[in-house]
Amino acid sequence: MNVRWLRLYRYEIPVVFLNGEYLCKHALDELLLEQRLKAIENR
């Protein structure tokens, strides 16, 4: 368990990071996630 993340995001679930970069919290931003995944795929 990452204690730092627990302290930062305990009440913010869900929190989504992709490759160490913050994407969203409280609700999944599907469009943003899809865009970031496509960008990774195209590299």
C-alpha positions in Angstrom: 0.0 0.0 0.0 1.2 3.5 -0.8 0.8 5.5 2.4 1.3 8.8 0.6 -1.5 8.1 -1.9 -3.7 6.9 0.9 -3.2 10.2 2.7 -3.8 12.3 -0.5 -6.7 10.4 -2.0 -8.5 8.5 0.9 -11.8 10.2 0.2 -11.3 10.8 -3.5 -11.9 7.3 -4.9 -11.7 6.5 -7.7 -8.5 8.3 -8.7 -6.9 7.4 -12.0 -3.3 7.7 -12.9 -1.8 6.6 -16.2 2.0 6.2 -16.5 2.3 8.2 -13.3 0.2 11.1 -14.6 -3.0 12.1 -12.9 -6.1 11.8 -15.1 -9.2 12.2 -13.0 -10.9 11.5 -9.7 -14.4 11.0 -8.3 -15.6 9.9 -11.8 -13.9 8.3 -14.7 -13.3 10.7 -17.6 -13.7 8.1 -20.4 -12.9 10.5 -23.2 -9.7 11.7 -21.6 -8.6 8.1 -20.8 -9.3 7.0 -24.3 -7.3 9.9 -25.8 -4.4 9.2 -23.5 -4.4 5.4 -24.3 -4.5 6.2 -28.0 -1.6 8.6 -27.7 0.4 5.8 -25.9 -0.6 3.3 -28.6 0.6 5.6 -31.4 4.0 6.2 -29.9 
